[in-house]
Amino acid sequence: MVRAYVLIQTEVGQTGRVAGEVAEIEGTDSTVPVAGPYDVIATVEASSIDALGKMVVSRIQGVRGVTRTLTCTVVRAGLPPIQLTRGVESHQAARATSWMVSNSIGVSLPRADAVVGGR
């Protein structure tokens, strides 16, 4: 299974309707209206990357009022979610998460302490 976040821009005044219609598309887990450069974020799942592409192009982009989409596929769904905390705990959590991600996908990431807090 392939999971993704689809960021959707809509025509002015169409956000609620678009979010509702996209929520009814098979494979859509959730839709959330948001503020910012995109108007709706949909969480979707498909059987393959090809099926995901077809869903976005033929179904989501076909909804009246959708002007643009950006699809962000989930790299590895098995990683634990990142929880934001304060102070020393956040620094330690960021270091642990960076280590888990870099080891699980075989990519060297910058040290979290260089990014978070600069210690």
N, C-alpha and C positions, 0 to 999 in steps of 0.2 A: 504494500500500500504506500502511496505517496501522499503526504500531507503538505498543505501550503496555506499561506495567508495571501489573500488577493485584496490589494488596496485598490479602491474604486473611486474615481472622480465622477461626479454627476453634474447634470445641468442644474442651474440654480432652482431651488425649490423642489427638487425631485429626490432628495436624500431618503426620506422616509419610505416613499413608494418603492424606490430601487432596493433598499434594504429588505423590505418585505418580500418583493418578488425574488430576489436572489436567495433568500432564506428558504423558499419553496423548491429550489432546484435540487434534484437528487445529488447527494454527495456533499451538500453544504451542512456543516455542523452548527455554525452560528454566523450571525451578522451583527455588527455593532456600528451605529452611526458615530462618527468622531469629528472633532474639529481639527483643522490643519489643512495641509495641501491635498489630502484625500478626504472623502466624505463618508465612506463606508469601508470597514475591514471585514472580510468574510474568511472564515476558517473552513477549508474544504479538504476532502479526501477523495482520491481516485485510485483505481487499481494499478495504474502505470503512469509514467510521465506523459505518454501519448494521450491517454484518457484524460489526464489533467489538462493538457493543452486543448483538447477538443471541448472540454467543459468550459474553459475560460473563453475560448474564441466563439464557439457556437451558442453557448447558453448564457453566460454572464455578460459578455459584450453585446449580446443580442437583446438584452433588456432595454426597453425604451428609457432614455435619460442617462445611460452610461456613456461617458465621453472618453474615458481612458482607464486602463487597468495596469497594475504592476503586480506580477506574481512572484512571491517569495517562497520557494520550496523549503521545507524543513530538512536540514542536513541529516540530523540523526535524532529520531524521536525518543530513543532510549535514555538520553541524558536526563538527569533530574532537573526540574525547573529551578531557575536562579531566583532566590528570595533575597530581597534587599533588606539589609539591616543597617544599624548605625554603628559608628565608632570602630573599635578594634575588630568586632565581629564581621563587619562588612569587608574589611581588609583581608581577613583570613578566609572568608567565603569566596572572595574574588580570586585569591591565589589558588584555592582548592578547585574552583570551577575552571580556571584557566588550565590547570594541570590535567583535569579530567578530560576536557575538550581536546587538548593537544595530544594526549595519549590515545584517546579513542579514535581520532580521525587521522592520526599520523602526521600532523602538521605542527610545526613549531610556532607557537603564539608568543607575543611579547609578554614579558613577566607582568603579572597583574599588579604587583606592588609598584612597578614603574608607571602604570596607567592609573591606579587607584591610590592616591595618597603620596606617591613618590618617595617611599621609604627605601 
